[in-house]
Amino acid sequence: MLLVILVLMIGGAIFSLEARDLLSAVVAYGIVGFGLVICFLILQAPDLALVQIVVETITLIIMVAVILNSTRKELGVKWASKTVAYIVGSFVFLILFMYFFEKVTSVLSVFGEHLLRMSEAYIEPGAKDTGSANLVTGVIFDYRGYDTLGEATVLFTAVMGVLTVMRLKGRKEE
């Protein structure tokens, strides 16, 4: 199943490079981000999937809003003729996303089910190895430091991208 998602992601990335209009490119690039959410779920990393889905949704909404706001006035493009195609495409994508999302989440363990697969290695020697009085802080910053750094980098990059787009739009109006 991971291979199917990766092929869809590569297809979305290629389509976003070859798309004729900017809105189609941004929506196709969103396929890559939402496919990554499903890949994280398949690989049993729900924390990364949660960060990715929040960042992808927010940036996709902002990018579509900026494109629709700026291109209507500047290019004079009639969006009404393409609205039906975008709505149908969005529904097809939503149905495919929900199908794969359901398949992936059915494989995850039941919420609240106690699995001591990795936690024993953290709980037993955690306080001694990290030297931290708070075990959660010790685990996050010592054992899972790179994971936490990756999540912080994703959030920081998304914020910088949004601020850059907002600043460029503000400069054009002046």
For each residue, the residues with C-beta under 8 A, 3 or more apart:
1: 4 5 42 100 103 104
2: 5 6 39 42 43
3: 6 7
4: 1 7 8
5: 1 2 8 9 35 38 39 42 100
6: 2 3 9 10 35 39
7: 3 4 10 11
8: 4 5 11 12 31 35
9: 5 6 12 13 31 32 35 36 39
10: 6 7 13 14
11: 7 8 14 15 31
12: 8 9 15 16 28 29 30 31 32 35
13: 9 10 16 17 28 29 32
14: 10 11 17 18
15: 11 12 18 19 24 25 28
16: 12 13 19 24 25 26 28 29 32
17: 13 14 25
18: 14 15
19: 15 16 22 24 25 28
20: 24
21: 24 25 77
22: 19 25 26 67 71
23: 26 27 64 67 68 71 86
24: 15 16 19 20 21 27 28
25: 15 16 17 19 21 22 28 29
26: 16 22 23 29 30 60 63 64 67
27: 23 24 30 31 60 64 86 89 90
28: 12 13 15 16 19 24 25 31 32
29: 12 13 16 25 26 32 33
30: 12 26 27 33 34 56 60
31: 8 9 11 12 27 28 34 35 93
32: 9 12 13 16 28 29 35 36
33: 29 30 36 37 52 55 56 59 60
34: 30 31 37 38 53 56 97
35: 5 6 8 9 12 31 32 38 39
36: 9 32 33 39 40 52 56
37: 33 34 40 41 49 52 53 56 101
38: 5 34 35 41 42 49 97 100 101 104
39: 2 5 6 9 35 36 42 43
40: 36 37 43 45 46 48 49 52
41: 37 38 44 45 46 49 101 104 105 108
42: 1 2 5 38 39 104 107
43: 2 39 40
44: 41 108
45: 40 41 48 49
46: 40 41 49 50 108
47: 50 51 147 151
48: 40 45 51 52 147 150 151
49: 37 38 40 41 45 46 52 53
50: 46 47 53 54
51: 47 48 54 55 151 154 155
52: 33 36 37 40 48 49 55 56 154
53: 34 37 49 50 56 57
54: 50 51 57 58
55: 33 51 52 58 59 154 155 158
56: 30 33 34 36 37 52 53 59 60
57: 53 54 60 61
58: 54 55 61 62 158 162
59: 33 55 56 62 63 158 161 162
60: 26 27 30 33 56 57 63 64
61: 57 58 64 65
62: 58 59 65 66 162 165
63: 26 59 60 66 67 165
64: 23 26 27 60 61 67 68
65: 61 62 68 69
66: 62 63 69 70 165 169
67: 22 23 26 63 64 70 71
68: 23 64 65 71 72 79
69: 65 66 72 73
70: 66 67 73 74 169 172
71: 22 23 67 68 74 75 77
72: 68 69 75 76 77 79
73: 69 70 76
74: 70 71
75: 71 72
76: 72 73
77: 21 71 72
78: 81
79: 68 72 82 83
80: 83
81: 78
82: 79 85 86
83: 79 80 86 87
84: 87 88
85: 82 88 89
86: 23 27 82 83 89 90
87: 83 84 90 91
88: 84 85 91 92
89: 27 85 86 92 93
90: 27 86 87 93 94
91: 87 88 94 95
92: 88 89 95 96
93: 31 89 90 96 97
94: 90 91 97 98
95: 91 92 98 99
96: 92 93 99 100
97: 34 38 93 94 100 101
98: 94 95 101 102
99: 95 96 102 103
100: 1 5 38 96 97 103 104
101: 37 38 41 97 98 104 105
102: 98 99 105 106
103: 1 99 100 106 107
104: 1 38 41 42 100 101 107 108
105: 41 101 102 108
106: 102 103
107: 42 103 104
108: 41 44 46 104 105
109: 113 115
110: 113
111:
112:
113: 109 110
114:
115: 109 119
116: 119 120
117:
118: 121 122
119: 115 116 122 123
120: 116 123 124
121: 118 124 125
122: 118 119 126 135 139 143
123: 119 120 126 135
124: 120 121
125: 121 128 129
126: 122 123 129 130 135 138 139 143
127: 130 131 132 133 135 138
128: 125 131
129: 125 126 138 142
130: 126 127 135 138 139 141 142 143
131: 127 128 138
132: 127 135 137 138 141 142
133: 127
134: 137 138
135: 122 123 126 127 130 132 138 139
136: 139 140
137: 132 134 140 141
138: 126 127 129 130 131 132 134 135 141 142 143
139: 122 126 130 135 136 142 143 144
140: 136 137 143 144 145 148
141: 130 132 137 138 144 145 148
142: 129 130 132 138 139 145
143: 122 126 130 138 139 140
144: 139 140 141 147 148
145: 140 141 142 148 149
146: 149 150
147: 47 48 144 150 151
148: 140 141 144 145 151 152
149: 145 146 152 153
150: 48 146 147 153 154
151: 47 48 51 147 148 154 155
152: 148 149 155 156
153: 149 150 156 157
154: 51 52 55 150 151 157 158
155: 51 55 151 152 158 159
156: 152 153 159 160
157: 153 154 160 161
158: 55 58 59 154 155 161 162
159: 155 156 162 163
160: 156 157 163 164
161: 59 157 158 164 165
162: 58 59 62 158 159 165 166
163: 159 160 166 167
164: 160 161 167 168
165: 62 63 66 161 162 168 169
166: 162 163 169 170
167: 163 164 170 171
168: 164 165 171 172
169: 66 70 165 166 172 173
170: 166 167 173 174
171: 167 168 174
172: 70 168 169
173: 169 170
174: 170 171
